[in-house]
Amino acid sequence: MILTIFVGMKLLPIYSFLFILTLVSCFPVNSQDVESPFIQWEKKVIDLGSVLEENGHVQTSFHFTNKTNQPLVVEEVITECGCTTAEYSRDTLLQNEKGKIVIDFDPHTRGGEFAKMILVKTNVEPYTDTLILEGFNVPLPATISAHYAIEKAGLGFKFDVVNLGQVFTNEPKIKHVDFFNFGEYPIQLNQIQENLPIHLKAKMIPAVVTAKTRGVLEFTYDAQAKDDLGFFDEGIKLALLSNERKELSLKVLATVHEYFEPVTLAEKDNVPRLEIKEMEIDLSRIKSNLVISRLITLENKGGQPLHIRKILSNCECVSLIVPKEEMKPGERMDITVIFDPKGRRGIDHKTITIYSNDPIWPTRTLLIKSRIN
């Protein structure tokens, strides 16, 4: 059988890390997976979504219940940075009484995704409880017209593509794209989006963006629903409603990878393991009118069957012949790489990417080098 070949092409700042490290060294922090026996929180993580700077401070509340058999007092709330402040009552809460901690977020700070840690210390809890405030901050640019210079359907964007980067199959990835409504009328998304693929959803924040104001398009990319691997460059069309029906054309870029659970050291020899004899193929000097072929040896060094999910080349000039998709433990297989240099000159580099069910190294990229006369 011949395998079908396709051709195509929250990190915290260092100061935040040092701050958290200092806090953790002073106060042992409970795991997020272990519920405190003393305080019952309605939510320990709150997502503010997209926060536009011009809308000012945003407030939210973490609600909790005293589940101890003694009076409870919140003694201290420590926030990660000056952009978040906390207000809370020091009143005594009896058993099963409820309380709350109000968090104020100041969006006048660096933009992008954020996840702020909040530590809560009480008189009965031996350790601090850890809360997380997260969201996407959108600072106000100095010059609207220069920042949102790319205009589409009356909306201004900073970039003409939506780049989601790497997306994994275990969970959808969200991308926020801010824009400015240059039109004279409010604009919103049509409730029915007939031209969106099944793996992509769009939401406008706020739901209606008035004239001469900013908004955010929130894209959710579901790699599981995409049901494919590799790099994708997709054109999409969003149906908009304003004084008239409009269509917004955008390009969405994403590289989809299969997700695997971490493998322990004891398990590494019992899982599929792809070994490639040569990761770099040097064809040296070749002629542009001569088609070249080479063999690449693959071997399953693991204890379970190895499945070749997909093989991609970044150029139509490279084709491959793959005898089969599954390799038993210890089995070897040669794939044939065929390179047609017609119309090319000088130093030339091409890549081949192999996707497999090797959980340790599921994506492998080979380099083909040549100098074409």
C-alpha positions as CSV (number, residue, x, y, z in Angstrom):
1,M,0.0,0.0,0.0
2,I,1.2,3.5,-0.9
3,L,0.7,6.2,1.8
4,T,-0.9,9.3,0.4
5,I,1.6,12.2,0.6
6,F,0.4,15.8,1.3
7,V,2.3,18.9,0.4
8,G,2.0,22.1,2.3
9,M,3.8,24.4,4.4
10,K,2.0,31.5,28.7
11,L,5.0,32.3,29.6
12,L,5.3,34.6,32.6
13,P,7.8,37.4,32.5
14,I,11.0,36.8,34.5
15,Y,10.0,39.3,37.2
16,S,6.7,37.5,37.7
17,F,8.5,34.2,38.0
18,L,10.9,35.5,40.6
19,F,8.0,37.0,42.5
20,I,6.1,33.7,42.6
21,L,9.3,31.8,43.5
22,T,9.7,34.2,46.5
23,L,6.1,33.7,47.6
24,V,6.2,29.9,47.3
25,S,9.4,29.8,49.4
26,C,7.6,31.7,52.1
27,F,4.2,29.9,51.9
28,P,3.7,26.3,50.9
29,V,1.1,26.3,48.2
30,N,-1.6,23.6,47.8
31,S,-1.9,21.7,44.5
32,Q,-4.7,22.9,42.3
33,D,-5.9,19.3,42.1
34,V,-6.4,19.0,45.9
35,E,-9.5,20.7,47.3
36,S,-8.9,22.5,50.6
37,P,-10.7,20.9,53.5
38,F,-11.2,24.3,55.2
39,I,-12.4,26.6,52.4
40,Q,-14.8,25.7,49.6
41,W,-14.3,28.0,46.5
42,E,-17.0,28.4,43.8
43,K,-14.1,28.9,41.4
44,K,-10.4,29.0,41.9
45,V,-9.7,30.2,38.3
46,I,-11.6,33.1,36.7
47,D,-11.2,34.0,33.1
48,L,-11.9,37.7,32.3
49,G,-11.8,37.1,28.6
50,S,-10.7,40.1,26.5
51,V,-10.0,43.3,28.4
52,L,-9.9,46.5,26.4
53,E,-7.8,49.2,28.1
54,E,-10.1,52.1,27.2
55,N,-12.9,50.4,29.2
56,G,-11.0,50.9,32.4
57,H,-10.5,48.6,35.4
58,V,-12.3,45.2,35.6
59,Q,-13.6,43.7,38.8
60,T,-14.5,40.1,39.6
61,S,-15.1,38.2,42.8
62,F,-13.9,34.8,44.1
63,H,-16.7,33.4,46.4
64,F,-16.0,30.9,49.2
65,T,-17.7,29.1,52.1
66,N,-16.3,28.4,55.5
67,K,-16.4,24.6,55.8
68,T,-14.5,24.4,59.1
69,N,-16.1,23.9,62.5
70,Q,-14.5,27.1,63.8
71,P,-14.7,30.9,63.0
72,L,-12.7,31.8,59.9
73,V,-11.0,35.1,59.2
74,V,-9.1,36.0,56.0
75,E,-5.9,37.4,57.3
76,E,-4.1,38.4,54.1
77,V,-4.4,38.3,50.3
78,I,-1.2,38.6,48.3
79,T,-1.4,39.5,44.6
80,E,1.3,38.9,42.0
81,C,1.7,42.4,40.7
82,G,0.5,45.9,41.0
83,C,-2.0,45.4,38.2
84,T,-4.2,43.4,40.5
85,T,-5.5,44.5,43.9
86,A,-7.7,42.7,46.4
87,E,-10.5,43.9,48.7
88,Y,-11.9,41.6,51.4
89,S,-13.7,41.7,54.7
90,R,-11.9,40.8,57.9
91,D,-15.2,39.9,59.5
92,T,-15.4,36.5,61.2
93,L,-17.3,33.9,59.2
94,L,-18.9,31.1,61.1
95,Q,-19.3,27.6,59.8
96,N,-21.1,27.5,56.4
97,E,-21.1,31.3,56.1
98,K,-20.1,32.7,52.8
99,G,-17.5,35.3,51.9
100,K,-15.8,36.8,48.9
101,I,-12.6,38.4,47.7
102,V,-13.0,41.2,45.1
103,I,-10.1,41.5,42.6
104,D,-9.6,44.7,40.6
105,F,-7.5,44.3,37.4
106,D,-5.9,47.4,35.9
107,P,-5.5,46.9,32.1
108,H,-3.0,49.7,31.8
109,T,-0.1,47.2,31.5
110,R,1.6,45.0,29.0
111,G,-0.7,43.3,26.4
112,G,-1.4,39.7,25.6
113,E,-2.4,36.7,27.6
114,F,-2.1,37.0,31.4
115,A,-2.4,34.6,34.4
116,K,-2.1,36.4,37.7
117,M,-1.6,34.4,40.9
118,I,-3.5,35.4,44.1
119,L,-2.6,33.8,47.5
120,V,-5.2,33.8,50.3
121,K,-4.1,33.2,53.9
122,T,-6.6,32.6,56.7
123,N,-6.4,31.9,60.4
124,V,-7.4,28.2,60.1
125,E,-5.7,27.2,56.8
126,P,-2.1,26.0,57.5
127,Y,-1.2,26.8,53.9
128,T,-2.2,29.5,51.5
129,D,-5.0,28.9,48.9
130,T,-4.0,29.7,45.3
131,L,-6.4,31.5,43.0
132,I,-5.8,32.4,39.3
133,L,-7.1,35.4,37.4
134,E,-6.5,35.1,33.7
135,G,-7.5,36.7,30.4
136,F,-6.3,38.6,27.4
137,N,-5.3,42.2,27.8
138,V,-5.6,44.6,24.8
139,P,-3.7,47.9,25.4
140,L,-4.8,51.0,23.6
141,P,-2.4,52.0,20.7
142,A,-1.0,55.5,20.5
143,T,-2.3,56.0,17.0
144,I,-5.4,54.1,15.9
145,S,-5.0,54.6,12.2
146,A,-1.4,53.5,12.1
147,H,-1.9,50.5,14.4
148,Y,-5.0,49.2,12.5
149,A,-3.7,50.0,9.0
150,I,-5.1,46.9,7.3
151,E,-8.7,47.5,6.5
152,K,-11.2,44.7,5.6
153,A,-15.0,45.2,5.4
154,G,-14.7,48.5,7.2
155,L,-12.7,47.0,10.1
156,G,-9.1,47.8,10.8
157,F,-6.6,45.1,11.8
158,K,-2.9,45.1,12.7
159,F,-2.2,41.9,10.8
160,D,-3.9,40.4,7.7
161,V,-3.6,36.8,9.0
162,V,-4.8,35.0,12.2
163,N,-1.8,32.9,13.3
164,L,-2.7,30.3,15.9
165,G,0.8,28.8,15.9
166,Q,1.0,25.3,17.3
167,V,-2.3,23.6,18.1
168,F,-2.6,20.3,19.9
169,T,-5.4,17.7,19.7
170,N,-6.0,17.5,23.4
171,E,-7.7,20.9,23.7
172,P,-9.0,23.8,21.5
173,K,-6.7,26.8,21.2
174,I,-8.1,30.4,21.5
175,K,-6.7,33.3,19.6
176,H,-7.8,36.9,20.2
177,V,-7.6,39.5,17.4
178,D,-8.4,43.1,18.2
179,F,-9.8,45.4,15.5
180,F,-11.2,48.9,15.1
181,N,-14.6,49.7,13.6
182,F,-13.9,52.5,11.2
183,G,-17.5,52.4,9.9
184,E,-20.4,54.8,10.8
185,Y,-22.6,52.0,12.1
186,P,-22.4,49.3,14.8
187,I,-21.3,45.9,13.6
188,Q,-21.8,42.3,14.9
189,L,-21.4,38.7,13.8
190,N,-24.2,37.0,12.0
191,Q,-25.6,34.2,14.2
192,I,-25.3,31.8,11.3
193,Q,-21.8,31.4,9.9
194,E,-22.2,29.1,6.9
195,N,-18.7,29.5,5.6
196,L,-16.8,28.6,8.8
197,P,-15.2,25.1,8.9
198,I,-16.3,22.7,11.6
199,H,-13.1,23.1,13.6
200,L,-13.2,26.9,13.8
201,K,-15.6,29.1,15.8
202,A,-15.7,32.9,16.1
203,K,-17.1,35.2,18.7
204,M,-17.2,39.0,18.8
205,I,-16.4,40.9,22.1
206,P,-18.5,42.8,22.8
207,A,-21.3,41.2,20.8
208,V,-22.0,44.6,19.2
209,V,-19.1,46.9,18.4
210,T,-20.3,50.5,18.0
211,A,-18.9,52.9,15.4
212,K,-15.4,54.3,16.0
213,T,-14.6,51.9,18.8
214,R,-12.5,48.7,19.3
215,G,-13.6,45.1,19.6
216,V,-12.1,41.7,19.7
217,L,-12.6,38.6,17.5
218,E,-12.1,35.5,19.5
219,F,-11.3,32.4,17.4
220,T,-11.4,28.9,18.8
221,Y,-9.5,26.2,16.8
222,D,-10.4,22.6,17.6
223,A,-7.6,20.4,16.3
224,Q,-9.6,17.2,17.3
225,A,-12.4,18.3,15.0
226,K,-9.9,19.2,12.3
227,D,-8.9,15.6,12.2
228,D,-5.6,16.2,10.4
229,L,-2.0,17.0,11.1
230,G,0.5,19.5,9.8
231,F,0.6,23.1,8.6
232,F,-2.7,24.6,7.3
233,D,-3.3,27.9,5.5
234,E,-7.0,28.4,5.3
235,G,-9.1,31.2,3.9
236,I,-12.3,31.9,5.9
237,K,-15.2,34.2,5.5
238,L,-17.2,35.7,8.4
239,A,-20.7,37.0,7.9
240,L,-21.2,40.4,9.5
241,L,-24.3,42.5,10.1
242,S,-24.1,46.3,10.1
243,N,-26.2,48.8,8.1
244,E,-25.9,46.1,5.5
245,R,-24.6,42.5,5.3
246,K,-20.9,42.3,4.9
247,E,-18.3,39.5,4.4
248,L,-15.0,39.6,6.2
249,S,-12.3,37.5,4.5
250,L,-9.4,36.4,6.7
251,K,-6.5,33.9,6.5
252,V,-6.0,31.4,9.3
253,L,-2.7,29.7,9.9
254,A,-2.1,26.8,12.3
255,T,0.2,23.8,12.7
256,V,-1.7,20.8,14.2
257,H,0.1,18.3,16.3
258,E,-1.2,15.1,18.0
259,Y,-1.1,15.3,21.8
260,F,0.4,12.4,23.9
261,E,0.5,12.1,27.6
262,P,4.0,12.3,29.1
263,V,5.9,9.0,29.2
264,T,7.8,7.9,32.3
265,L,11.3,6.7,32.2
266,A,10.1,3.2,33.0
267,E,7.6,3.2,30.0
268,K,9.9,4.6,27.4
269,D,10.9,1.1,25.9
270,N,7.3,-0.1,25.9
271,V,5.9,2.6,23.6
272,P,6.3,3.1,19.8
273,R,9.7,4.7,19.1
274,L,10.6,6.0,15.6
275,E,14.3,6.0,14.8
276,I,15.5,7.6,11.5
277,K,18.9,6.6,10.3
278,E,19.6,9.9,8.5
279,M,18.0,13.2,9.6
280,E,19.9,15.1,6.9
281,I,20.2,14.1,3.3
282,D,23.0,15.8,1.4
283,L,22.5,15.4,-2.4
284,S,25.6,17.5,-3.0
285,R,25.9,18.9,-6.6
286,I,23.2,17.9,-8.9
287,K,21.9,19.0,-12.3
288,S,18.5,20.7,-12.7
289,N,17.5,18.3,-15.5
290,L,18.1,15.1,-13.4
291,V,15.6,13.7,-11.0
292,I,17.2,12.3,-7.9
293,S,16.0,9.6,-5.5
294,R,17.2,8.4,-2.1
295,L,16.2,5.8,0.5
296,I,15.5,6.8,4.1
297,T,15.4,3.9,6.7
298,L,12.8,4.0,9.4
299,E,12.9,1.6,12.4
300,N,10.5,1.0,15.3
301,K,12.8,0.8,18.3
302,G,9.8,0.5,20.8
303,G,7.7,-2.2,22.2
304,Q,4.4,-1.3,20.5
305,P,3.4,-1.0,16.9
306,L,4.4,2.3,15.2
307,H,1.8,4.1,13.0
308,I,2.9,6.6,10.4
309,R,0.1,9.2,10.7
310,K,1.2,11.4,7.8
311,I,4.2,12.6,5.8
312,L,4.5,16.2,4.5
313,S,6.9,17.9,2.2
314,N,7.2,21.7,2.0
315,C,7.6,21.6,-1.8
316,E,5.8,19.9,-4.7
317,C,9.2,19.1,-6.1
318,V,9.6,16.4,-3.4
319,S,7.5,13.2,-3.6
320,L,7.7,10.1,-1.5
321,I,6.8,6.4,-1.7
322,V,5.9,4.8,1.7
323,P,5.3,1.0,1.5
324,K,3.0,0.9,4.6
325,E,1.6,2.8,7.5
326,E,2.4,0.4,10.4
327,M,5.6,-1.1,11.7
328,K,5.9,-3.9,14.2
329,P,8.4,-3.6,17.1
330,G,11.9,-4.0,15.8
331,E,10.8,-3.7,12.1
332,R,12.6,-1.6,9.5
333,M,11.2,0.1,6.4
334,D,12.7,2.1,3.6
335,I,10.8,5.1,2.2
336,T,11.8,6.5,-1.2
337,V,12.4,10.3,-1.5
338,I,12.2,11.7,-5.1
339,F,13.5,15.2,-5.7
340,D,12.8,17.0,-9.1
341,P,15.1,20.1,-9.3
342,K,13.7,21.3,-12.5
343,G,13.7,25.1,-12.7
344,R,15.9,25.5,-9.6
345,R,19.4,26.9,-9.2
346,G,22.0,27.3,-6.5
347,I,21.8,26.2,-2.8
348,D,18.5,24.5,-2.2
349,H,17.0,23.2,1.1
350,K,13.8,21.2,1.4
351,T,12.1,19.5,4.4
352,I,10.1,16.3,5.0
353,T,8.0,16.0,8.2
354,I,6.9,12.7,9.5
355,Y,4.0,12.4,12.0
356,S,3.8,9.2,14.0
357,N,2.3,7.8,17.2
358,D,5.8,7.9,18.9
359,P,4.7,9.7,22.1
360,I,8.2,10.9,22.9
361,W,9.0,12.4,19.5
362,P,5.8,12.4,17.4
363,T,6.9,15.0,14.8
364,R,10.3,14.5,13.0
365,T,11.6,16.8,10.3
366,L,14.3,15.8,7.8
367,L,16.4,18.2,5.8
368,I,17.3,17.7,2.1
369,K,20.2,19.8,1.0
370,S,21.6,20.2,-2.5
371,R,23.5,22.6,-4.8
372,I,21.8,22.7,-8.2
373,N,23.9,23.6,-11.3
